[in-house]
Amino acid sequence: SGVTNVLADKLSRFLRHQDFSDWQIDRHWFQESQLAVGHSFTLDGASDPCGNNAHTSRFCSLVDRFQDRSVCGERVWCNPDYDDIYSYLQHFLFCYQSQPTTTSGVFVVPKWVEKPWWKFMKQAKVLYYFGEGTSLFTSPDWHNMSRPDGTYSFDNARKNRGFTRWPVLIVYFPPVLSRSHKEGSISGCPTDGKVARKLQGLPTLSGDPVRDTILLSRMPQGVVCRMHRY
């Protein structure tokens, strides 16, 4: 198709440069998140152009931007560039509000309540909370991937980024319950009643920095916490 040809042309012209935003969360937490929400994800919203750091077979990247495509009806997984969280969440919520019964999203975000994008956290369910000093992410091994011309190879060599300098959350925007479905089910997702009830009991963010700071301050720091246990 024309779209496929355009994307292939963009990929053929792409030269890889050092990308300091390429931090991939450990796949264990991606898989745990799928179990927590009771369904698989259909789209990774923030990957490199070759999909080396994607957790799903379908993904968005610099050559096929998340913000430029409809994600209505998608079950999104997204660990966005922390310098561009605002536009990721703004676009997702536009699509989410357009088709709320079939669209959902899980986002990996830092606990930066002072940022303008934090207002978009309103009604987000907290799946996991990771205290400051948790080992979560890998990034490309740029040193061993460098080329003489200043670009980098597309190898998938990665190295651990060590301990985080701030708390990190995995939050969930679940699909809205449809009246046409049984009570206790989630529309558009193969989620059983037990999972649905568990999600209803999760801590919910307000999008207000003060209120959310109080909520999150009750969580133990320095350890990974599965929030539905609280």
Summary of the structure (lengths in Angstrom):
residues: 230
radius of gyration: 18.1
end to end distance: 49.2
largest distance: 60.6
contacts: 662
relative contact order: 0.17
helix: 30%
strand: 20%
